[in-house]
Structures are given as structure tokens and as C-alpha cells.
């Protein structure tokens, strides 16, 4: 049984569905052979569906497990949705309900209704957390949560050089570009070169994206807008590379637990 809570987005359902059509959480819920429930994340003001409230989500899960007591429970979430599932897992722990595995994409706690997302609770057997690298300077005001786990949890965490949006499968791409002539492209080749060495050139359709541009061309860094009102240190190429690396890393764990096949 899989419950997924996606990240923050537009309050309009049609707009939200369009913007998150290829998000990691939605893709996992669409492709899993498990029984699943997908929950859209809160809107920009922090409001959302009833099940974005951890207490309500935990109660729904409790009821589902009562009807299907032999099923293992899996949770996944992105951004504030990831913080919601961590908080939900803590409530489930109070009820003596175990979580087989939790798959988090750049969990951030930016809600007053979430108060138990700092630590992955002990009732979670396995937790995998893909986190944006601080060096990317993406959403610097978004503090991460669930960066540590209680004793006994198999906790795996890895950082990826990309934007916060791309961590959830919703990259800015070229629409976020802001040119910065004071920088040179040679300053930003390290991630591209590392990606090539790690075998990403073997991925169909990605070769063109990670081909190194010519030195001394102006870099265009992705600009994320409010609340930072500043550019990241991430180019469009690096954003896609980091997003794919995070996806491949997490998909391996999802397959290991039978959430994906």
C-alpha cells in the first residue's frame, strides 16, 4: 500500500495537475503495482486537501490497514509533501503502525501544521532521502527536514546538484533562465564532466543535454524568483542532470522494495 503526497503548487486543480504531470511522486503512484493513494500538495498559502494534514492522513492510513492488514505500508513525498509524510509516520508510530519504507524528495518544513518532521521516526524501517546540494543555492530559505533518523532506521541520504523543483521532477528548465555575463561557462563544467564519467551519456536522449558548451560563453543560471529573488548556481544542463541522477538513485530503492518493477 502506497501513499504519496506531492509538493506545493497552484490552488487551481487543472493548473496543478498540468505542472505536476511528470512529478516523481505522481509518476511513482501512477506506475506502482501497489494499491495507492495520490495526494496533491498544499497551495502556495499552505492550504490543501484534507489529507495534507498529517492527523487526517494518518487516520486514513489506519483505516486502510485495518481493511488490508497483511499489506506493507510505503510513503513517498516531495518538498512540503515529504514533510507531511514524515509527520504522518510519527503519528502512525504513536499508534504502533510500522512503515516498511519511506521515499523522500527534498523534504522541507514550511508549515505551522507540521511539527514532527525533523527526525525520521523509529517505526520507519527504511528511509531514502534525496536532497538538493547546498552548493546549488536553490531555495536557500527552504530549510530541509528529516536529515537524520531515529536509532534502528535504515537511513540513506544523498545530495544532488540541481534545483528544488527538479528534485521533485518539476524542473524550471529554460523558463527560469537569467543570463549572468560576469560568469563563464568554464566555471560550471564540473557537474557536466562528473555526469559523463558516471555513465549518464549512456542514457538515451540525454547525450545532447550534457554535451559541454564551448568555453567562454556566458553562463545562464536558473532564477527561481520569490522568496529569494536571486539566481541559483544551476544551469539548465545541470538541473536536468541532477534531476535524472536523483531519479535513478531513488528508483533503485523503489524497485528493491517492490514499489516499482
Number of C-alpha atoms within 10 A of each C-alpha: 20 22 21 27 29 27 30 22 20 18 17 9 12 9 12 17 15 11 14 21 14 16 21 27 29 24 14 20 22 15 12 17 14 18 12 18 15 19 22 24 28 24 17 12 11 16 14 18 11 12 19 25 19 25 20 13 22 23 16 13 20 16 11 14 16 11 10 11 11 9 15 14 22 25 25 29 31 32 27 29 30 31 34 34 33 32 28 25 29 27 20 23 17 11 13 10 18 19 21 17 25 27 25 29 31 32 32 25 23 17 14 7 14 20 15 21 24 19 16 27 28 18 22 27 16 21 26 20 26 24 27 27 17 15 14 20 19 24 22 15 11 17 11 19 22 24 18 16 18 13 10 12 17 14 19 15 13 13 17 25 26 34 35 30 24 26 31 28 24 18 22 18 17 14 11 18 19 17 15 12 12 7 15 16 17 15 10 19 19 12 20 20 13 12 17 17 10 11 9 17 16 10 9 8 9 15 13 10 15 21 14 17 14 10 13 12 12 15 24 22 24 27 25 21 12 8 10 15 10 17 22 24 21 25 28 22 24 26 27 24 25 24 26 20 21 26 18 12 15 20 18 13 19 20 12 11 14 12 20 17 12
